[in-house]
Amino acid sequence: MRQIELPLVAGEAQLILEALAELDAKWAHICETSKDDDEVADYGNDLIALRLLINKVKEAALPVFGAGVTNFSRTPL
């Protein structure tokens, strides 16, 4: 299997994790609300793969950047 290496700074890792989290929420909503069994199956399978990817990115990012990399709040400190 081919692989890529993608060196990221904290802000880039945070953007990727936020985008993945938003996609997770969107696909989970489709699975919860769709009446089309085929659609639910397709999105459900993709959601499993997406969540595995999210975990993989988190496992790589958290030790390097700390828990703040998963804070997607836009509220000023």
C-alpha positions in Angstrom: 0.0 0.0 0.0 1.3 3.4 -0.9 1.6 6.1 1.8 2.3 9.8 2.0 4.0 11.7 4.7 2.4 15.0 5.5 4.3 17.2 8.0 1.9 19.6 9.6 2.1 22.5 12.0 -0.4 22.7 14.8 -2.8 25.0 13.0 -2.9 22.8 9.9 -3.5 19.7 12.0 -6.3 21.5 13.8 -7.9 22.5 10.5 -7.8 19.0 9.3 -9.3 17.6 12.5 -12.0 20.2 12.5 -13.0 19.4 8.9 -13.0 15.7 9.7 -15.2 16.3 12.7 -17.7 18.4 10.7 -17.8 15.7 8.0 -18.4 13.1 10.7 -21.4 15.1 12.1 -22.8 15.5 8.6 -22.6 11.8 7.7 -23.8 10.7 11.1 -26.9 13.0 10.6 -27.5 11.4 7.3 -27.4 8.0 8.8 -29.7 9.0 11.6 -32.3 10.7 9.4 -32.3 9.1 6.0 -35.1 6.7 5.1 -33.1 5.3 2.2 -31.5 2.0 3.4 -28.9 2.1 0.6 -27.9 5.6 1.5 -27.6 4.8 5.2 -25.4 1.7 4.4 -23.1 3.7 2.1 -22.7 6.6 4.5 -22.5 4.3 7.4 -19.6 2.4 5.9 -17.8 5.6 5.0 -18.4 6.9 8.5 -16.6 3.9 9.9 -13.6 4.6 7.7 -13.8 8.3 8.5 -13.7 7.7 12.3 -10.7 5.4 11.9 -9.0 8.2 10.0 -9.9 10.7 12.7 -8.5 8.5 15.4 -5.3 8.0 13.4 -4.8 11.8 12.9 -5.6 12.4 16.6 -3.1 9.8 17.7 -0.4 11.5 15.7 -1.3 15.1 16.6 -2.1 14.9 20.3 1.4 13.9 21.6 3.0 16.6 19.4 0.6 19.5 19.8 -1.4 18.7 22.9 -5.1 18.6 23.6 -5.6 22.1 22.2 -5.3 20.8 18.7 -8.8 19.3 19.2 -10.3 22.6 20.4 -12.3 24.1 17.5 -13.9 26.9 19.4 -13.9 30.4 17.9 -14.7 31.9 21.3 -11.9 34.3 22.4 -10.0 33.2 25.6 
